[in-house]
Amino acid sequence: MKRVLAVVLLGFGLTAGAVMASVEDEIRSRIEPVGEVCLQGDECGAAAAPTQTASSGPRPGPEVYDAVCMACHTTGAAGAPKIGDTAAWAPRIEKGMETLINHAINGFNAMPAKGGCANCPDEEIASAVEHIVSESQ
């Protein structure tokens, strides 16, 4: 009986050891790094360098409006004049395009500078203003 018990315990011990090794392998695979840091000038950086796409130039006014301005100037959020609302835009348009573009670029009242699009070039913001004005006259 002692021999049978010893064999059973030995079997459980080997099985438990194999299970523990498997669990440890699973843990190692789950916590291994997903990438590596590669600094400029390192050999690994040249192979993994991202490709840059050439800019096709500034976006047209309607595209900038749809991406940046629409959220407020379509809904009237925070008192923004709605695009196409001639009465709301008339006094603003009377101040001149230069003033409107300046307000759009630098912010005015509740409107943040560039409508919150910090990476938009000034010429794109000017195009968006021109689009809004053309739709609101």
N, C-alpha and C positions, 0 to 999 in steps of 0.2 A: 504494500500500500504506500509505503514511504517513497518507493521508486516511482510509482505512478504520479504521486503528488509532486515529486521533484521534476519529472518530465513535464507535467502540466504547468508548473511555475516557470520552468525554463522556457517553455513555449510562449507563455504570456509575456515573459521578460523580453524575448526576441521580437515578438510582435509589437510590444510597447516601444521598444527601441526603434524599430522600423517606422512606426507611426510618428514618433517624436522627430525622427530625422526628416520625414516627409513634411511635417508641420513647420519645422525650422526652415526647410527649403522654400516652402510657400511664403513664410514671413519674409525671408530674404528677398524673394522676387517682388513682393509687394512694396518693400521699402527701398528698393534700389533706386538710384537717381534716374530721372527720365531724360536727362541731357547732361551737357558739360559746359562749363564756361570757357570761352575761347576768346582771348584778347587779340587786339589788332597786332599783326606781325607774327602771331603764332601760325604754325603750319596748318592747324585744323581750321583756322578762320578763312583761308583762301578757298577751300572746298565748299564751305557752307555760307559764303558771302551772299546775302540776298541781292537779287537783281532789282535794279531801280527802273521804273518805267518813266519814260520821258513825259513831261507835262505837255498837254496839248494846248496850253495857254489858259487864259482866264475863262471861267465859265460864263455863259450868257446870263443876262438878267433874270429871265424866267426860271432858269435852273437854280440860281442862287436864291431867288424868292422861295421856290418850292422847298429847298433844303434848309433855309435859315429863317426867313421872314414870315412864312405862311402861318406858323403856330400862333402868332399874335395878331398879324394884320388880316387874317381871315376871320378870326373869332372876336377880335376887339379886346383881347385880354389886356389887363392893366391899363385900359383906356386908349389902347392903340387904335388909330383910325383904320377902319376896314378898307381894304383895296376895293376900288370901284365906288366908294362913297364920296361923290363929288362935293357935297356940302362940307364934309369933314376935312377934305383935302384942300379945298379952295384957299383958305387963309394960309395954309402952310406953303402951297405952291406960289402964292404971291410973294413970299419971302425970298424966293429964288432957288434955283437948283443948287447953287453953291452952299447955301445955308442948310438945305435938306441933306445934302451929301455930308456936310460937316457934322450935323447932328447924328446921322446914321453911323458915321465912322467913330465919333468920339462919345456917343451916347447923349441922351437928352431926356429929362424927366425920368420916367420909369424904364425907358429903353436903355439896355446896357450897350456899351461900345460894340460896334459891329454886330449888334443884335445877339451878342453872345458867341459869335464865331471868331474867336481870337486868331485862328490861322487863315482867315479869309483875307486876301489882299484888298487894299483900298479900291482898286479898280473894279473888283467883283461887287463890292458893296455899292459903288457908284452905279454899276449896271443894274443892280436890283432896285435902287431908288428910281432910276430912269424908267424901269419897267412898271413900278408901282404908280408913278406919276402918269405914265401913258395910259394905264388902265383906269385912272381915277379922274380924268379930265372930262 
